[in-house]
Amino acid sequence: MASFEVTGKLKVKMEEQSFSSGFTKREFVLTTEEQYPQDIKFELIKDKTSVIDKFKPNDTIKVSFNLRGNEYNGKYYVNLQAWRVEADENAGAPIPPPLDPMAEPVSAPSVPLSNAGTIDDIGEDDLPF
């Protein structure tokens, strides 16, 4: 199955849920950082429920996840099942300043044209046409 990754800010962590069958899960929401931010809910299951503990809201994180789908009573459900959550390596990197459009242009060094002839000095060319 294909894995996916998404980066964004942690918005909220829900409490861990335990079921009578022994199954545990924990959900969290990530807000993407794009023109139209999206709030995306992920779930962590079984022994992975604690991987989100070290992060706090507004931390920039990268989530690796799989798509999970199932049918129940004629309805279809999709879950985003996270299996790795890590701090985004690029979150603290400084952004280089944009170039100043009003700055003086840098000129290329001038190269002397010694021994350069004129068009009249070239004569006939070697081209076959």
VODREN-53317 format. One line per field, with one value per residue: residue number from 1; chain; x, y, z of N, C-alpha, C in turn. Coordinates in steps of 0.05 Angstrom, whole numbers. Layout:
BEGIN
i: [NUM	...]
ch: [A	...]
n.east: [X	...]
n.north: [Y	...]
n.up: [Z	...]
ca.east: [X	...]
ca.north: [Y	...]
ca.up: [Z	...]
c.east: [X	...]
c.north: [Y	...]
c.up: [Z	...]
% end
This chain:
BEGIN
i: [1	2	3	4	5	6	7	8	9	10	11	12	13	14	15	16	17	18	19	20	21	22	23	24	25	26	27	28	29	30	31	32	33	34	35	36	37	38	39	40	41	42	43	44	45	46	47	48	49	50	51	52	53	54	55	56	57	58	59	60	61	62	63	64	65	66	67	68	69	70	71	72	73	74	75	76	77	78	79	80	81	82	83	84	85	86	87	88	89	90	91	92	93	94	95	96	97	98	99	100	101	102	103	104	105	106	107	108	109	110	111	112	113	114	115	116	117	118	119	120	121	122	123	124	125	126	127	128	129]
ch: [A	A	A	A	A	A	A	A	A	A	A	A	A	A	A	A	A	A	A	A	A	A	A	A	A	A	A	A	A	A	A	A	A	A	A	A	A	A	A	A	A	A	A	A	A	A	A	A	A	A	A	A	A	A	A	A	A	A	A	A	A	A	A	A	A	A	A	A	A	A	A	A	A	A	A	A	A	A	A	A	A	A	A	A	A	A	A	A	A	A	A	A	A	A	A	A	A	A	A	A	A	A	A	A	A	A	A	A	A	A	A	A	A	A	A	A	A	A	A	A	A	A	A	A	A	A	A	A	A]
n.east: [17	10	45	36	55	49	57	49	18	7	-56	-95	-96	-129	-157	-134	-171	-201	-225	-273	-255	-201	-175	-141	-142	-121	-135	-115	-108	-84	-63	-56	-6	-18	-45	-101	-114	-122	-157	-138	-157	-124	-111	-81	-62	-65	-2	21	-3	22	60	51	54	100	95	67	9	11	63	105	98	114	75	71	31	-22	-75	-138	-194	-263	-325	-387	-449	-470	-448	-391	-326	-268	-204	-147	-91	-41	28	78	103	138	183	184	239	251	226	250	287	318	288	314	326	287	310	330	294	307	361	428	446	492	548	578	646	687	712	769	770	814	851	805	769	734	669	677	729	725	711	696	652	653	608	565	522]
n.north: [-23	45	98	162	231	290	358	404	447	426	423	404	354	296	258	192	135	78	14	-39	-86	-82	-53	8	77	142	208	264	331	364	424	446	485	526	562	557	535	470	431	371	307	256	188	150	85	29	11	58	103	139	168	221	249	280	328	394	438	480	465	451	396	333	285	217	172	123	107	84	46	26	-12	-6	-26	-12	38	77	88	128	129	164	137	148	132	150	207	265	319	375	383	429	470	508	532	589	634	654	723	759	778	844	883	935	940	955	932	878	883	846	826	864	841	846	856	836	824	816	815	852	847	852	832	778	747	696	644	577	547	499	518]
n.up: [0	-14	17	48	58	97	115	168	217	284	308	346	398	412	468	486	465	491	477	491	469	474	438	421	406	381	363	323	299	242	213	149	115	70	13	19	77	106	153	177	199	234	254	306	322	368	391	373	393	427	400	387	434	448	422	417	411	353	338	284	244	211	181	169	135	121	77	97	86	94	93	125	144	93	85	69	95	107	134	158	173	215	221	232	265	262	279	236	194	166	191	227	195	168	123	61	45	-4	-69	-82	-124	-139	-136	-158	-222	-233	-271	-324	-329	-374	-435	-473	-543	-575	-634	-663	-721	-772	-803	-856	-862	-858	-903	-950	-928	-899	-907	-939	-969]
ca.east: [0	25	45	35	66	39	69	32	19	-10	-78	-106	-92	-151	-150	-134	-196	-198	-250	-275	-239	-172	-165	-138	-135	-119	-137	-104	-114	-62	-71	-36	3	-20	-62	-126	-106	-141	-154	-140	-157	-110	-114	-59	-75	-50	23	29	-18	39	80	43	57	122	88	46	-5	27	88	105	104	110	60	71	5	-34	-104	-153	-223	-279	-353	-402	-478	-475	-434	-362	-310	-239	-188	-119	-78	-13	46	101	101	165	186	192	267	253	210	266	306	312	281	331	312	284	328	320	291	317	390	443	454	520	557	598	672	691	733	779	767	839	853	779	766	707	655	690	754	721	713	676	650	656	582	560	499]
ca.north: [0	70	116	191	249	317	375	426	454	410	440	393	325	285	238	164	121	49	-1	-64	-107	-78	-35	36	96	170	225	291	347	379	445	450	513	532	585	550	515	448	416	342	290	231	171	132	61	9	20	83	126	157	183	249	261	300	353	412	454	499	454	442	367	318	260	195	158	105	110	60	48	3	-9	-14	-22	2	64	75	106	130	139	170	123	157	112	164	236	276	348	383	393	455	489	529	543	616	638	675	747	761	796	872	890	961	940	960	907	872	881	826	839	868	825	861	842	838	807	811	829	862	829	853	818	749	736	676	624	549	533	487	529]
ca.up: [0	-16	41	42	78	96	136	177	246	301	318	371	404	428	488	477	468	494	472	507	455	479	417	429	384	389	340	324	275	231	195	128	111	41	8	32	97	111	179	170	223	232	277	314	334	384	404	361	404	443	383	386	460	451	407	429	390	337	329	256	244	186	187	149	139	101	74	105	79	100	90	148	140	68	84	66	112	101	156	152	195	218	232	242	268	269	276	209	194	154	206	239	176	160	94	50	36	-33	-82	-84	-152	-144	-133	-183	-236	-233	-299	-330	-335	-402	-447	-496	-568	-590	-657	-674	-746	-778	-821	-883	-861	-856	-929	-956	-907	-907	-908	-965	-983]
c.east: [18	23	45	48	53	52	50	35	-2	-31	-89	-100	-116	-140	-150	-160	-190	-225	-250	-259	-209	-160	-163	-132	-135	-120	-124	-110	-90	-73	-49	-29	4	-39	-90	-121	-129	-135	-159	-137	-143	-116	-88	-72	-54	-25	33	16	-1	59	75	48	78	116	66	33	14	55	85	115	100	98	63	46	-3	-64	-117	-182	-238	-309	-367	-431	-484	-463	-404	-347	-281	-226	-159	-104	-48	4	73	95	128	165	195	220	269	239	226	286	299	307	300	315	309	304	315	318	302	348	403	450	484	528	578	624	675	715	743	777	792	838	825	777	738	694	667	715	750	722	691	676	652	630	576	535	499]
c.north: [25	85	145	206	276	332	398	431	436	429	430	363	317	265	210	151	91	36	-27	-87	-104	-60	-6	53	124	186	251	305	364	400	450	480	518	554	581	528	495	436	387	326	264	214	155	109	44	22	47	108	146	173	213	264	283	327	368	427	476	489	446	413	356	291	241	178	140	112	83	65	23	9	-20	-7	-6	29	59	96	105	142	144	159	131	135	125	194	246	306	354	395	421	477	513	542	571	617	660	699	748	781	823	879	918	963	945	933	903	868	859	839	841	852	840	844	845	817	801	827	839	842	829	837	787	736	715	654	596	534	523	498	558]
c.up: [0	10	31	64	75	120	142	206	261	312	344	373	421	448	475	483	471	491	487	494	461	458	427	405	395	363	345	298	268	212	174	125	81	37	21	52	102	138	172	196	217	257	281	328	349	397	393	374	418	426	381	412	462	437	421	406	379	329	300	255	216	194	164	155	116	100	81	99	86	96	115	144	115	65	83	82	104	126	146	176	196	230	241	243	277	265	248	210	183	169	217	219	168	130	83	41	6	-44	-85	-113	-159	-142	-160	-196	-235	-262	-301	-336	-365	-412	-472	-521	-585	-612	-669	-700	-750	-797	-849	-884	-863	-883	-933	-934	-918	-910	-936	-980	-985]
% end
